[in-house]
């Protein structure tokens, strides 16, 4: 929290700029040296001849997640019952409302309003579900099994691939950057940290089942084994590593050294790992973006509308419950924000680095900072709506 108290850092402040630069670098890399990203992604763990885990991407994604998980103080999580209203409301909105409104909004815009602009007949190649071995030409969900460069892939409608990415974003609540947004909005830092921790733990149980259910409803391949594996690798592994290393470091060096020295060095690593991953992602999707630059806009609109809907729903609900402003503001922003690191990791693992699903999760990163800064300003201007204290 000491690091957060310094305000928003240079990486976080200009995250949208870094993302745009990585988009440009990735597109340029895809044009100048198209084999680089494909070669790196070729270093994969394969099962039944199908690539399941890209080792370079897995390393990048681990370093995205670890700095977030190591911040979690499990002793504070246990004390969360003291703020039961805020925590309970956040969990209810995040898991009972947000995933389904994201699905509905994405279907409306990507599957109906923007479908012709995306290309009603446009298709995307995604990974075959882990453990599934179908013959070429077989149907699975809305996809058809095809042979691409000697590997069986599923050919699905492009808009459904974008839908998958939106779904994975919609069921990934909260990022560690909420600590920054909560601080800027003059929220209660302790409550924010507790809710970040509880959301991270709840994802272990709910992310996989909800993701599998909504992907299935959307007639997309449901790779259950890969979904469980992705949670184990990208949530459970960094969570356990963060818990153990935090205990060891605090025991040997003390909590002050942990907050002021260790976290000071570690904090930028999440953003750096994210940016490296983005370069690889966009090196694959460069041709699609150059051919149709409005693709980013078609994906961004439903994501932005979903964020605003969930924020105002949570903010209004907090007002009805008469929560004090320091609790209402960060709670509303935690519901609105997405854990895009997990979404990118899962989309990459389930559907592939070059899939439309992975691109959609990256668009989530692109709009995250400006949208959340807008919500911070809204909160600051509406403090009078809430009591100042409990």
KARA-V815047 format. One record per run of one state. SS is the DSSP state (2 for helix, 1 for strand, 0 for the rest). FROM is the first residue (numbers start at 1). LEN is the number of residues. If there is no record, write none. Layout:
{{SS:FROM:LEN} {SS:FROM:LEN}}
This chain:
{{0:1:1} {2:2:4} {0:6:4} {2:10:4} {0:14:1} {2:15:18} {0:33:2} {2:35:8} {0:43:1} {1:44:4} {0:48:2} {1:50:5} {2:55:15} {0:70:4} {2:74:40} {0:114:1} {2:115:4} {0:119:4} {1:123:5} {0:128:11} {1:139:2} {0:141:2} {1:143:6} {0:149:2} {1:151:7} {2:158:13} {0:171:2} {1:173:1} {0:174:4} {2:178:7} {0:185:4} {2:189:29} {0:218:6} {2:224:30} {0:254:1} {2:255:37} {0:292:3} {2:295:26} {0:321:4} {2:325:12} {0:337:1} {1:338:1} {0:339:1} {2:340:12} {0:352:4} {2:356:26} {0:382:1} {2:383:3} {0:386:5}}
